[in-house]
Amino acid sequence: MRNSILAITLLAMSGVVAAAEVTVSFEQPEKFTDIRPTNESKSRYQEKVTQAFERFFTDYAAKMPEGYTWQVSVTDIDLAGDIDYFAGPTGQPLRIVKDLYSPAVRFTHTLRDNYGEEVLSGEERLRDMGFMQRISKVGTRAEFEFEQKMLDDWFTKTVQPAVTQHAAIAPKVAQ
């Protein structure tokens, strides 16, 4: 298991704004469904994928209130597409992206407020079956764009409302 603790600090025009602290771990990434490379070493590609997912969760933590802590343990990743080992012009492997090969991610998480009270937790099993219907500019696809969009949708529909609702009812501390 590989752990990384990321503390987020954003600079705002009016000063420094702190955000939630997030801990992201990956449980046996070598056994994940699909993080297979096409033209680089398996270990290097695995590192690239895990860094991208760490960045996704770090960006989400930056949207949460200061003092919140979020523990995320990624247990499986299945990238959009599949590897065809003989598709390239000289027989090199290519990642073929079709509707059939939708992105998926599985993880557990616990989000706590600045008082240590649990705001949200659970095991998430996300899969985006309609990932190919999303519109993006031709030739501008970012690496892991489909996976990020899937997580963005989940965060917007699940985490943000929970944080907003919790903040509305959380005890107010007099200063």
Secondary structure, DSSP 8 states (H G I E B T S, - for coil): -EEEEEEEEEEETTEEEEEEEEEEEES-GGGSSB---SSS-HHHHHHHHHHHHHHHHHHHHTTS-TT-EEEEEEEEEE-SSEEETT-STTS--EEE--TTS--EEEEEEEEE-TTS-EEEEEEEEEE-TTGGG----TT---TTHHHHHHHHHHIIIIIHHHHHHHHHHS-----
